[in-house]
Amino acid sequence: MTAFTLPPEHVLRARQKLVLDHFHDEVRHAWDDVLATFPHPRYELVASMTVHDGEEAVRGYYADTRRAFPDQDHEIIAFRHSADAVIVEFWLTGTQLGPYGAIPATGGRHRTRMTAYFVFDEHENLVAERIYFDQLSVLRQLLGSLDRRKPRDLLTLARAVIGMLRMAGREPDPALTTTTPPELS
């Protein structure tokens, strides 16, 4: 198979079912079921330049994101197939009731457009979910929910700014910065 050849329809349908089950099980917080969609779980978050690789790291990612957004959900916009991936455009929604990284809970809701590439290997194993989104869009919505006339919300805003500065100082994961150009011939 080449980059110009799609797999047969039954393979595309199997990939689509796996990805839809993956989304559904994330919303249900059925982590064992989500993890079962990978032989080796791996999430790559391009906006924050972080990688969660392996079961322990991915379970930590699930715990952290659902502590921040216990009602996190997805609204699928579009579903596309490529030679080695399923590409899903979706709205991610949630209410921030816990810390989001170093940013304290704001109580704000967000609805952020995202794209996730579910990448498959030559044996049809899901090897990574690579997620692209605008992190500033999420933060703008969460911080925009604060009432700057209330001292308590001003304190939360100050803590959020300090948290964002702490998070901005992290080194990007080399797995996302060390790339090789594709072979285009």
TIMI-552896 format. One record per atom (N, C-alpha, C): atom name; x, y, z. Coordinates in steps of 0.05 Angstrom, whole numbers. Layout:
<nodes>
+----+--------+--------+--------+
|  a |      u |      v |      w |
+----+--------+--------+--------+
| CA |      X |      Y |      Z |
...
+----+--------+--------+--------+
</nodes>
This chain:
<nodes>
+----+--------+--------+--------+
|  a |      u |      v |      w |
+----+--------+--------+--------+
|  N |     17 |    -24 |      0 |
| CA |      0 |      0 |      0 |
|  C |     18 |     25 |      0 |
|  N |     10 |     45 |    -15 |
| CA |     24 |     71 |    -16 |
|  C |      8 |     92 |     -2 |
|  N |     19 |    116 |     -1 |
| CA |      5 |    139 |     11 |
|  C |    -19 |    147 |     -6 |
|  N |    -20 |    137 |    -31 |
| CA |    -42 |    144 |    -49 |
|  C |    -63 |    123 |    -50 |
|  N |    -60 |    102 |    -35 |
| CA |    -79 |     80 |    -36 |
|  C |    -94 |     77 |     -9 |
|  N |   -120 |     78 |    -10 |
| CA |   -135 |     74 |     15 |
|  C |   -138 |     44 |     19 |
|  N |   -139 |     35 |     44 |
| CA |   -145 |      7 |     50 |
|  C |   -173 |      0 |     40 |
|  N |   -179 |    -26 |     39 |
| CA |   -206 |    -34 |     30 |
|  C |   -228 |    -24 |     50 |
|  N |   -252 |    -24 |     40 |
| CA |   -274 |    -13 |     56 |
|  C |   -277 |    -27 |     83 |
|  N |   -274 |    -53 |     84 |
| CA |   -277 |    -67 |    110 |
|  C |   -257 |    -57 |    131 |
|  N |   -233 |    -50 |    122 |
| CA |   -212 |    -40 |    140 |
|  C |   -220 |    -12 |    150 |
|  N |   -229 |      5 |    131 |
| CA |   -238 |     32 |    139 |
|  C |   -261 |     31 |    158 |
|  N |   -280 |     13 |    154 |
| CA |   -303 |     10 |    172 |
|  C |   -294 |      0 |    200 |
|  N |   -274 |    -18 |    200 |
| CA |   -264 |    -28 |    226 |
|  C |   -249 |     -5 |    241 |
|  N |   -234 |     11 |    227 |
| CA |   -220 |     34 |    239 |
|  C |   -241 |     53 |    250 |
|  N |   -262 |     59 |    234 |
| CA |   -282 |     78 |    243 |
|  C |   -296 |     68 |    268 |
|  N |   -303 |     43 |    269 |
| CA |   -316 |     32 |    293 |
|  C |   -297 |     34 |    317 |
|  N |   -272 |     28 |    314 |
| CA |   -253 |     30 |    336 |
|  C |   -252 |     58 |    346 |
|  N |   -250 |     78 |    328 |
| CA |   -248 |    106 |    336 |
|  C |   -273 |    115 |    350 |
|  N |   -296 |    108 |    339 |
| CA |   -322 |    116 |    351 |
|  C |   -325 |    103 |    379 |
|  N |   -317 |     78 |    382 |
| CA |   -318 |     65 |    408 |
|  C |   -299 |     79 |    427 |
|  N |   -275 |     87 |    417 |
| CA |   -255 |    101 |    433 |
|  C |   -268 |    127 |    444 |
|  N |   -280 |    143 |    427 |
| CA |   -293 |    168 |    435 |
|  C |   -315 |    162 |    456 |
|  N |   -332 |    143 |    450 |
| CA |   -354 |    137 |    468 |
|  C |   -344 |    128 |    495 |
|  N |   -323 |    111 |    496 |
| CA |   -313 |    101 |    521 |
|  C |   -299 |    123 |    537 |
|  N |   -287 |    143 |    523 |
| CA |   -275 |    165 |    538 |
|  C |   -297 |    181 |    553 |
|  N |   -319 |    186 |    540 |
| CA |   -341 |    201 |    553 |
|  C |   -352 |    185 |    576 |
|  N |   -353 |    159 |    574 |
| CA |   -363 |    142 |    596 |
|  C |   -342 |    138 |    618 |
|  N |   -318 |    148 |    614 |
| CA |   -296 |    144 |    633 |
|  C |   -290 |    114 |    636 |
|  N |   -294 |     99 |    615 |
| CA |   -288 |     70 |    614 |
|  C |   -259 |     66 |    605 |
|  N |   -240 |     73 |    623 |
| CA |   -212 |     75 |    615 |
|  C |   -200 |     49 |    605 |
|  N |   -208 |     26 |    618 |
| CA |   -198 |      0 |    609 |
|  C |   -206 |     -5 |    580 |
|  N |   -231 |      3 |    573 |
| CA |   -241 |     -1 |    545 |
|  C |   -226 |     17 |    526 |
|  N |   -221 |     42 |    534 |
| CA |   -206 |     61 |    517 |
|  C |   -178 |     50 |    512 |
|  N |   -165 |     42 |    534 |
| CA |   -137 |     32 |    532 |
|  C |   -136 |      6 |    514 |
|  N |   -158 |     -9 |    514 |
| CA |   -158 |    -33 |    498 |
|  C |   -158 |    -27 |    468 |
|  N |   -163 |     -2 |    460 |
| CA |   -162 |      5 |    431 |
|  C |   -133 |      7 |    421 |
|  N |   -114 |      8 |    439 |
| CA |    -85 |     10 |    432 |
|  C |    -71 |    -15 |    441 |
|  N |    -51 |    -24 |    426 |
| CA |    -32 |    -44 |    438 |
|  C |    -13 |    -30 |    458 |
|  N |     -7 |     -5 |    452 |
| CA |     10 |     12 |    470 |
|  C |     -2 |     40 |    469 |
|  N |    -15 |     49 |    490 |
| CA |    -29 |     75 |    490 |
|  C |     -9 |     98 |    486 |
|  N |    -18 |    118 |    470 |
| CA |     -1 |    141 |    465 |
|  C |    -19 |    164 |    455 |
|  N |    -17 |    187 |    470 |
| CA |    -31 |    211 |    462 |
|  C |     -9 |    232 |    457 |
|  N |    -11 |    247 |    435 |
| CA |      7 |    269 |    429 |
|  C |    -10 |    294 |    427 |
|  N |     -6 |    313 |    445 |
| CA |    -21 |    338 |    446 |
|  C |     -3 |    360 |    434 |
|  N |     -8 |    367 |    410 |
| CA |     10 |    385 |    395 |
|  C |      9 |    413 |    407 |
|  N |    -14 |    422 |    416 |
| CA |    -17 |    449 |    427 |
|  C |      1 |    454 |    451 |
|  N |      3 |    434 |    468 |
| CA |     20 |    437 |    492 |
|  C |     47 |    423 |    488 |
|  N |     51 |    411 |    465 |
| CA |     76 |    397 |    459 |
|  C |     83 |    376 |    480 |
|  N |     62 |    361 |    488 |
| CA |     66 |    340 |    508 |
|  C |     58 |    313 |    496 |
|  N |     71 |    292 |    506 |
| CA |     65 |    264 |    497 |
|  C |     60 |    248 |    523 |
|  N |     38 |    233 |    522 |
| CA |     32 |    214 |    543 |
|  C |     35 |    186 |    531 |
|  N |     57 |    173 |    539 |
| CA |     64 |    148 |    526 |
|  C |     64 |    125 |    546 |
|  N |     48 |    104 |    540 |
| CA |     47 |     81 |    558 |
|  C |     22 |     83 |    576 |
|  N |     14 |     60 |    586 |
| CA |    -11 |     58 |    602 |
|  C |    -11 |     77 |    626 |
|  N |     11 |     77 |    641 |
| CA |     11 |     94 |    666 |
|  C |      9 |    123 |    659 |
|  N |     24 |    132 |    639 |
| CA |     23 |    161 |    631 |
|  C |     -5 |    168 |    620 |
|  N |    -17 |    150 |    605 |
| CA |    -43 |    156 |    593 |
|  C |    -64 |    156 |    615 |
|  N |    -63 |    137 |    634 |
| CA |    -82 |    138 |    656 |
|  C |    -79 |    164 |    672 |
|  N |    -55 |    173 |    676 |
| CA |    -51 |    199 |    689 |
|  C |    -63 |    222 |    674 |
|  N |    -61 |    221 |    647 |
| CA |    -73 |    242 |    630 |
|  C |   -103 |    241 |    633 |
|  N |   -115 |    217 |    633 |
| CA |   -144 |    215 |    636 |
|  C |   -152 |    226 |    663 |
|  N |   -138 |    219 |    684 |
| CA |   -145 |    229 |    711 |
|  C |   -143 |    259 |    713 |
|  N |   -121 |    270 |    702 |
| CA |   -117 |    299 |    703 |
|  C |   -139 |    314 |    687 |
|  N |   -145 |    305 |    663 |
| CA |   -164 |    320 |    646 |
|  C |   -192 |    317 |    657 |
|  N |   -199 |    294 |    669 |
| CA |   -226 |    291 |    679 |
|  C |   -229 |    304 |    707 |
|  N |   -207 |    308 |    721 |
| CA |   -208 |    324 |    746 |
|  C |   -214 |    352 |    738 |
|  N |   -202 |    362 |    716 |
| CA |   -207 |    389 |    707 |
|  C |   -234 |    392 |    695 |
|  N |   -242 |    372 |    678 |
| CA |   -267 |    374 |    663 |
|  C |   -283 |    348 |    666 |
|  N |   -296 |    344 |    689 |
| CA |   -310 |    318 |    693 |
|  C |   -332 |    312 |    673 |
|  N |   -343 |    333 |    661 |
| CA |   -365 |    330 |    642 |
|  C |   -355 |    331 |    613 |
|  N |   -329 |    327 |    608 |
| CA |   -318 |    329 |    581 |
|  C |   -333 |    312 |    562 |
|  N |   -338 |    323 |    538 |
| CA |   -353 |    309 |    517 |
|  C |   -343 |    317 |    490 |
|  N |   -351 |    303 |    470 |
| CA |   -343 |    308 |    442 |
|  C |   -368 |    311 |    425 |
|  N |   -367 |    329 |    406 |
| CA |   -388 |    332 |    386 |
|  C |   -374 |    329 |    359 |
|  N |   -377 |    306 |    346 |
| CA |   -363 |    301 |    321 |
|  C |   -374 |    319 |    298 |
|  N |   -356 |    332 |    284 |
| CA |   -362 |    349 |    261 |
|  C |   -358 |    334 |    235 |
|  N |   -335 |    321 |    232 |
| CA |   -329 |    307 |    207 |
|  C |   -310 |    284 |    213 |
|  N |   -312 |    264 |    195 |
| CA |   -297 |    240 |    198 |
|  C |   -284 |    234 |    171 |
|  N |   -258 |    231 |    170 |
| CA |   -244 |    226 |    145 |
|  C |   -225 |    203 |    148 |
|  N |   -219 |    190 |    125 |
| CA |   -200 |    168 |    125 |
|  C |   -177 |    175 |    107 |
|  N |   -153 |    165 |    115 |
| CA |   -129 |    168 |     98 |
|  C |   -116 |    140 |     97 |
|  N |    -94 |    138 |     84 |
| CA |    -81 |    113 |     81 |
|  C |    -73 |    100 |    107 |
|  N |    -65 |    117 |    127 |
| CA |    -57 |    106 |    153 |
|  C |    -70 |    118 |    177 |
|  N |    -92 |    133 |    173 |
| CA |   -104 |    146 |    196 |
|  C |   -134 |    151 |    191 |
|  N |   -147 |    155 |    214 |
| CA |   -174 |    166 |    214 |
|  C |   -171 |    194 |    226 |
|  N |   -182 |    213 |    212 |
| CA |   -180 |    241 |    220 |
|  C |   -208 |    251 |    229 |
|  N |   -210 |    260 |    253 |
| CA |   -236 |    268 |    264 |
|  C |   -234 |    297 |    272 |
|  N |   -253 |    313 |    261 |
| CA |   -257 |    340 |    271 |
|  C |   -280 |    339 |    291 |
|  N |   -276 |    353 |    313 |
| CA |   -297 |    352 |    334 |
|  C |   -296 |    377 |    351 |
|  N |   -318 |    382 |    365 |
| CA |   -318 |    402 |    386 |
|  C |   -313 |    387 |    412 |
|  N |   -294 |    396 |    428 |
| CA |   -290 |    385 |    455 |
|  C |   -303 |    405 |    474 |
|  N |   -320 |    395 |    492 |
| CA |   -334 |    412 |    510 |
|  C |   -328 |    403 |    539 |
|  N |   -332 |    422 |    557 |
| CA |   -329 |    415 |    585 |
|  C |   -329 |    439 |    603 |
|  N |   -334 |    434 |    629 |
| CA |   -335 |    455 |    649 |
|  C |   -311 |    450 |    668 |
|  N |   -295 |    471 |    672 |
| CA |   -271 |    468 |    688 |
|  C |   -277 |    470 |    717 |
|  N |   -279 |    447 |    730 |
| CA |   -285 |    445 |    759 |
|  C |   -261 |    438 |    776 |
|  N |   -238 |    433 |    762 |
| CA |   -214 |    426 |    777 |
|  C |   -190 |    439 |    762 |
|  N |   -166 |    435 |    773 |
| CA |   -143 |    448 |    760 |
|  C |   -138 |    437 |    732 |
|  N |   -131 |    455 |    714 |
| CA |   -124 |    448 |    686 |
|  C |    -94 |    454 |    684 |
|  N |    -78 |    433 |    689 |
| CA |    -49 |    438 |    692 |
|  C |    -45 |    454 |    717 |
|  N |    -31 |    477 |    714 |
| CA |    -26 |    495 |    736 |
|  C |    -47 |    517 |    738 |
|  N |    -69 |    515 |    723 |
| CA |    -90 |    535 |    723 |
|  C |   -112 |    526 |    741 |
|  N |   -119 |    542 |    762 |
| CA |   -139 |    534 |    781 |
|  C |   -167 |    533 |    767 |
|  N |   -185 |    519 |    780 |
| CA |   -213 |    517 |    770 |
|  C |   -225 |    545 |    767 |
|  N |   -238 |    549 |    744 |
| CA |   -252 |    575 |    739 |
|  C |   -282 |    571 |    740 |
|  N |   -292 |    547 |    737 |
| CA |   -320 |    542 |    734 |
|  C |   -331 |    548 |    706 |
|  N |   -312 |    557 |    689 |
| CA |   -320 |    565 |    662 |
|  C |   -323 |    540 |    643 |
|  N |   -340 |    544 |    623 |
| CA |   -344 |    523 |    602 |
|  C |   -328 |    530 |    578 |
|  N |   -320 |    510 |    563 |
| CA |   -308 |    515 |    537 |
|  C |   -320 |    496 |    516 |
|  N |   -319 |    505 |    492 |
| CA |   -327 |    490 |    468 |
|  C |   -306 |    496 |    447 |
|  N |   -288 |    478 |    443 |
| CA |   -264 |    483 |    427 |
|  C |   -263 |    463 |    403 |
|  N |   -259 |    475 |    379 |
| CA |   -256 |    458 |    355 |
|  C |   -229 |    445 |    355 |
|  N |   -228 |    419 |    349 |
| CA |   -203 |    404 |    349 |
|  C |   -203 |    385 |    326 |
|  N |   -179 |    375 |    321 |
| CA |   -175 |    353 |    301 |
|  C |   -157 |    332 |    314 |
|  N |   -165 |    307 |    312 |
| CA |   -149 |    285 |    322 |
|  C |   -143 |    266 |    299 |
|  N |   -118 |    259 |    298 |
| CA |   -109 |    239 |    279 |
|  C |   -105 |    213 |    295 |
|  N |   -121 |    193 |    287 |
| CA |   -118 |    166 |    299 |
|  C |   -100 |    151 |    279 |
|  N |    -75 |    146 |    287 |
| CA |    -55 |    135 |    268 |
|  C |    -53 |    105 |    272 |
|  N |    -54 |     91 |    250 |
| CA |    -52 |     62 |    250 |
|  C |    -26 |     53 |    237 |
|  N |    -16 |     30 |    247 |
| CA |      8 |     18 |    235 |
|  C |      0 |     -1 |    212 |
|  N |     20 |    -14 |    200 |
| CA |     15 |    -32 |    178 |
|  C |     -1 |    -57 |    186 |
|  N |     -4 |    -62 |    212 |
| CA |    -19 |    -85 |    221 |
|  C |    -47 |    -77 |    231 |
|  N |    -54 |    -52 |    226 |
| CA |    -80 |    -40 |    234 |
|  C |    -83 |    -37 |    264 |
|  N |    -60 |    -33 |    278 |
| CA |    -61 |    -26 |    306 |
|  C |    -61 |      4 |    309 |
|  N |    -78 |     14 |    327 |
| CA |    -77 |     42 |    333 |
|  C |    -52 |     48 |    349 |
|  N |    -35 |     65 |    338 |
| CA |     -9 |     71 |    351 |
|  C |     -7 |     98 |    365 |
|  N |    -26 |    116 |    358 |
| CA |    -26 |    143 |    371 |
|  C |    -51 |    158 |    364 |
|  N |    -59 |    174 |    384 |
| CA |    -79 |    194 |    378 |
|  C |    -64 |    221 |    380 |
|  N |    -63 |    235 |    358 |
| CA |    -48 |    260 |    356 |
|  C |    -69 |    283 |    354 |
|  N |    -70 |    300 |    374 |
| CA |    -91 |    320 |    376 |
|  C |    -80 |    348 |    371 |
|  N |    -94 |    363 |    353 |
| CA |    -87 |    390 |    346 |
|  C |   -110 |    408 |    356 |
|  N |   -103 |    430 |    370 |
| CA |   -123 |    450 |    378 |
|  C |   -110 |    475 |    386 |
|  N |   -125 |    496 |    388 |
| CA |   -115 |    522 |    396 |
|  C |   -119 |    525 |    426 |
|  N |    -97 |    523 |    440 |
| CA |    -98 |    523 |    470 |
|  C |   -108 |    551 |    480 |
|  N |   -101 |    572 |    465 |
| CA |   -110 |    598 |    473 |
|  C |   -141 |    601 |    472 |
|  N |   -153 |    587 |    453 |
| CA |   -182 |    587 |    451 |
|  C |   -195 |    575 |    477 |
|  N |   -183 |    554 |    486 |
| CA |   -193 |    541 |    511 |
|  C |   -190 |    561 |    534 |
|  N |   -166 |    572 |    537 |
| CA |   -160 |    590 |    560 |
|  C |   -177 |    615 |    559 |
|  N |   -181 |    626 |    535 |
| CA |   -197 |    650 |    532 |
|  C |   -226 |    645 |    542 |
|  N |   -237 |    622 |    535 |
| CA |   -264 |    616 |    544 |
|  C |   -265 |    611 |    575 |
|  N |   -245 |    597 |    585 |
| CA |   -246 |    591 |    614 |
|  C |   -242 |    617 |    630 |
|  N |   -222 |    633 |    622 |
| CA |   -217 |    658 |    637 |
|  C |   -239 |    679 |    632 |
|  N |   -251 |    678 |    609 |
| CA |   -272 |    697 |    603 |
|  C |   -297 |    694 |    620 |
|  N |   -299 |    671 |    633 |
| CA |   -322 |    666 |    650 |
|  C |   -319 |    679 |    677 |
|  N |   -295 |    689 |    683 |
| CA |   -291 |    702 |    709 |
|  C |   -301 |    731 |    709 |
|  N |   -313 |    739 |    731 |
| CA |   -323 |    767 |    734 |
|  C |   -301 |    784 |    747 |
|  N |   -289 |    801 |    731 |
| CA |   -267 |    817 |    740 |
|  C |   -274 |    838 |    761 |
|  N |   -300 |    840 |    767 |
| CA |   -309 |    859 |    788 |
|  C |   -310 |    845 |    815 |
|  N |   -307 |    819 |    816 |
| CA |   -308 |    804 |    841 |
|  C |   -279 |    798 |    850 |
|  N |   -272 |    805 |    875 |
| CA |   -245 |    800 |    885 |
|  C |   -237 |    770 |    883 |
|  N |   -256 |    752 |    888 |
| CA |   -250 |    724 |    887 |
|  C |   -242 |    716 |    859 |
|  N |   -257 |    725 |    839 |
| CA |   -250 |    719 |    811 |
|  C |   -224 |    732 |    802 |
|  N |   -218 |    756 |    813 |
| CA |   -193 |    769 |    806 |
|  C |   -169 |    752 |    817 |
|  N |   -173 |    741 |    841 |
| CA |   -152 |    724 |    853 |
|  C |   -149 |    699 |    835 |
|  N |   -171 |    687 |    826 |
| CA |   -169 |    663 |    809 |
|  C |   -155 |    671 |    783 |
|  N |   -161 |    694 |    772 |
| CA |   -148 |    703 |    747 |
|  C |   -118 |    706 |    751 |
|  N |   -110 |    718 |    773 |
| CA |    -82 |    722 |    779 |
|  C |    -68 |    694 |    782 |
|  N |    -81 |    676 |    795 |
| CA |    -69 |    649 |    798 |
|  C |    -68 |    635 |    771 |
|  N |    -88 |    640 |    754 |
| CA |    -88 |    628 |    727 |
|  C |    -64 |    638 |    711 |
|  N |    -59 |    664 |    712 |
| CA |    -37 |    676 |    697 |
|  C |    -11 |    665 |    707 |
|  N |     -8 |    663 |    733 |
| CA |     17 |    651 |    744 |
|  C |     19 |    622 |    735 |
|  N |     -3 |    607 |    735 |
| CA |     -3 |    579 |    726 |
|  C |      5 |    577 |    696 |
|  N |     -6 |    595 |    680 |
| CA |      1 |    595 |    651 |
|  C |     30 |    600 |    647 |
|  N |     42 |    619 |    662 |
| CA |     70 |    625 |    660 |
|  C |     87 |    601 |    668 |
|  N |     79 |    587 |    689 |
| CA |     93 |    562 |    697 |
|  C |     92 |    541 |    676 |
|  N |     69 |    538 |    663 |
| CA |     65 |    518 |    642 |
|  C |     81 |    525 |    617 |
|  N |     83 |    551 |    612 |
| CA |     97 |    560 |    587 |
|  C |    127 |    555 |    588 |
|  N |    138 |    551 |    612 |
| CA |    166 |    546 |    615 |
|  C |    175 |    517 |    610 |
|  N |    156 |    499 |    606 |
| CA |    163 |    471 |    602 |
|  C |    175 |    466 |    575 |
|  N |    194 |    448 |    574 |
| CA |    207 |    440 |    549 |
|  C |    188 |    423 |    532 |
|  N |    186 |    428 |    506 |
| CA |    169 |    411 |    489 |
|  C |    180 |    382 |    488 |
|  N |    163 |    363 |    485 |
| CA |    171 |    335 |    482 |
|  C |    187 |    332 |    456 |
|  N |    211 |    322 |    457 |
| CA |    227 |    318 |    432 |
|  C |    213 |    301 |    411 |
|  N |    195 |    283 |    419 |
| CA |    181 |    267 |    400 |
|  C |    164 |    284 |    381 |
|  N |    157 |    308 |    390 |
| CA |    141 |    325 |    373 |
|  C |    157 |    347 |    359 |
|  N |    182 |    351 |    368 |
| CA |    199 |    371 |    355 |
|  C |    220 |    359 |    336 |
|  N |    227 |    334 |    341 |
| CA |    247 |    321 |    324 |
|  C |    232 |    306 |    302 |
|  N |    229 |    318 |    279 |
| CA |    214 |    306 |    257 |
|  C |    231 |    302 |    233 |
|  N |    222 |    284 |    216 |
| CA |    236 |    278 |    191 |
|  C |    217 |    284 |    168 |
|  N |    227 |    299 |    148 |
| CA |    210 |    305 |    125 |
|  C |    201 |    279 |    111 |
|  N |    176 |    279 |    101 |
| CA |    167 |    254 |     87 |
|  C |    181 |    250 |     61 |
|  N |    182 |    225 |     52 |
| CA |    192 |    218 |     26 |
|  C |    170 |    223 |      6 |
|  N |    174 |    243 |    -12 |
| CA |    153 |    251 |    -30 |
|  C |    158 |    241 |    -59 |
|  N |    178 |    226 |    -64 |
| CA |    183 |    218 |    -92 |
|  C |    166 |    195 |   -100 |
+----+--------+--------+--------+
</nodes>
